[in-house]
Amino acid sequence: MNLIASVLHLDRKAVRELKIDGPYALHRVVYSLFTDVRSIQEKQGSKPSGFLYADLGGDFESRKILLLSNRSPAQKVEGQYGEVQSKSVPAEFLQYKAYQFKVIVNPTRRDSASRKLVPVKGREAITDWFIERAQNSWGFGVMRSKLQINNIEVLSFKSKSQQKITMARAHVQGVLTVSSRKKFIESFRQGIGRGRAFGCGLLQITPLVAGLDE
């Protein structure tokens, strides 16, 4: 499947007029760039939207958002704001053995008794959670000595229906080595963990070695 990497550039005027003042506002802006191709049944069945994003932040003058999608985004938000620059992801980009990576994740576990999702708290616990999930579910291994949990934050905001959402996020970076090419490509394409609708799960990767995997 063809994948497209894009960067949405927003200047100060766009940030102000689009009222980007929190996670839901940014979610709304990103989702406006894509036509929703899912049916009501597919949405209710939690079929992925086909795109991921990560807020790269910015300063007083501008903001950048990284996008990965299975279809082209609109070139501007609501027809007039910002600028989107896109390029296709070459198939060989996902064929390397090792990568440096950054990712924002929503670390959670399902409680065995209540079956409710509970946040994983603390750097050591998040490190353990990430290493375990990477090897068992995401198709790659990570070196504990090079794994960094740079920032842990708890976001609280309201959805379109005014439902209060509380979400923990951790900013993780390190080195990964591919153990299952199929799972790794799927993790890159669909994102990892939960919270993907609100900017989590997009693997930002850079090949670490020159040679392609055999």
Secondary structure, DSSP 4 states (H G I P E B T S, - for coil): ---EEEEEEEEHHHHHHTT--SHHHHHHHHHTTS-----HHHHHTT---SEEEEEEEE-SSEEEEEEEESSPPPSSBTTTB-EEEEEEPPGGGG-BSEEEEEEEE--EEE-TTT--EEE--SHHHHHHHHHHHIIIIISEEE-GGG-EEEEEEEEEEE-TT--EEEEEEEEEEEEEEES-HHHHHHHHHH-SSS-GGGT----EEEE-SSSBP-
